[in-house]
Amino acid sequence: MSAKFLLNRRQALGSAALGAAAALAGGTIASPVAASAAPSTGYSGLPRTFLWNPGFNDLVDTTKFAKEGPYTIGFSNASQADLWLVTFFQGVEWAAAKHGVELKQFIVTDANSDTTKQVSDIQDLLNQEIDLLLVNPATADALDPILGRAMAQGIPVVTAARRVQTDDNFVSFVTASDTALARLSATWLAEHLGGKGKIVLLPGLAGASPAEMRLQAAREVFGQAPGIEILDTQYSGWSPANGKTLMAAAIQRFGKDISGVWADSGLQGSGSVEAFLNAGFKPEEIPPHTGGDLNRMYKLAAEHKFPFCGIDYTPSVGIAAVDLAMKVLKGVPVPKRLDVNFQVIVSEGHETVSVKADVPLKEYVALDKPDDFIMGHGMGPDYDPKTFAANYPR
């Protein structure tokens, strides 16, 4: 591998950060780490995308939004179309219950992935005289005008997990850094392959800001390794079934020419691994994969021992977004972009010069949890998505 391509870890993360993280409260830096519920053996400091960000992150003065509680917050959710989104949604409800005594009402709508419905949902929330609008936008573009109208009416907007294009149309965006996640995982794959090989890219949902930002960041990394050839790129919709179908088709076309698979989540990444197994590949023949979030992905990597790098886009961003929303309503300054900490997981013996494990795979995989369990939820050890219930003012 050329020296040009061997980025050190600090460079990879530093260039990845678009801006980040620490809310000032009472003169201290309030770390969002607690919301991510990181394993005790993992990284637990401030998000590295904040510490290594080569740029600056504006601190937003929210005094004009300050008012006496209890508050009415409207939450416009894009959908619960995949397992990650279900966990994210439950995290928002969990945080609303945590702040219940400060809330008059927490009004929830769900657009079922329909941007037209989400615009209508938001207009309905604005008509209910909410104090703040919390939004997980279905797409990056369609929600811009309605969020701009909300801000123009003096209603602060906080976006979580996904953002809109125009910075003036929200007070703060809460994320786990899509670009850092993608650059780290892509760097790991490129370095593991020695800077050369033929790979397949499986991004998430077309048009959704996390998928588009991750794909762009991954391509930046692969573009620095001239020996890497991208055989195919297919949007998966963050679906295990789609990941399996898409990879089965890729295997038919390219067979054992596939040297590696970059998936921006274990949702579709797990389906990809299953496609290789169904095609008769032995465990040692499965090419290296990336993709976090889904416990099934970690279980497959632990069982079959193929080279693997997982980074969770922690759904606890929903919890952090509710916490930040409460600060806005109290007039506490907040960062324009709040990054929540994530963990880097690498299978044993497969670290690269730039990407080291925060937690080894064998210590991170939840063998006692279901395959569809989403990691990094932030709701404590007793959290069970199937029995979850939250009591908040509705």
Secondary structure as GFF3:
##gff-version 3
##sequence-region A 1 394
A	DSSP	alpha_helix	9	16	.	.	.	ID=ss1
A	DSSP	beta_strand	23	25	.	.	.	ID=ss2
A	DSSP	beta_strand	28	30	.	.	.	ID=ss3
A	DSSP	alpha_helix	33	36	.	.	.	ID=ss4
A	DSSP	alpha_helix	48	51	.	.	.	ID=ss5
A	DSSP	beta_strand	59	60	.	.	.	ID=ss6
A	DSSP	three_ten_helix	63	65	.	.	.	ID=ss7
A	DSSP	beta_strand	71	77	.	.	.	ID=ss8
A	DSSP	alpha_helix	83	98	.	.	.	ID=ss9
A	DSSP	three_ten_helix	100	102	.	.	.	ID=ss10
A	DSSP	beta_strand	103	110	.	.	.	ID=ss11
A	DSSP	alpha_helix	115	127	.	.	.	ID=ss12
A	DSSP	beta_strand	132	135	.	.	.	ID=ss13
A	DSSP	alpha_helix	144	152	.	.	.	ID=ss14
A	DSSP	beta_strand	157	160	.	.	.	ID=ss15
A	DSSP	three_ten_helix	167	169	.	.	.	ID=ss16
A	DSSP	beta_strand	172	175	.	.	.	ID=ss17
A	DSSP	alpha_helix	178	192	.	.	.	ID=ss18
A	DSSP	beta_strand	196	202	.	.	.	ID=ss19
A	DSSP	alpha_helix	209	223	.	.	.	ID=ss20
A	DSSP	beta_strand	227	233	.	.	.	ID=ss21
A	DSSP	alpha_helix	240	254	.	.	.	ID=ss22
A	DSSP	three_ten_helix	255	257	.	.	.	ID=ss23
A	DSSP	beta_strand	260	263	.	.	.	ID=ss24
A	DSSP	alpha_helix	266	278	.	.	.	ID=ss25
A	DSSP	three_ten_helix	283	285	.	.	.	ID=ss26
A	DSSP	beta_strand	289	290	.	.	.	ID=ss27
A	DSSP	alpha_helix	295	304	.	.	.	ID=ss28
A	DSSP	beta_strand	308	311	.	.	.	ID=ss29
A	DSSP	alpha_helix	317	329	.	.	.	ID=ss30
A	DSSP	beta_strand	334	335	.	.	.	ID=ss31
A	DSSP	beta_strand	337	339	.	.	.	ID=ss32
A	DSSP	beta_strand	344	346	.	.	.	ID=ss33
A	DSSP	beta_strand	359	360	.	.	.	ID=ss34
A	DSSP	alpha_helix	361	364	.	.	.	ID=ss35
###
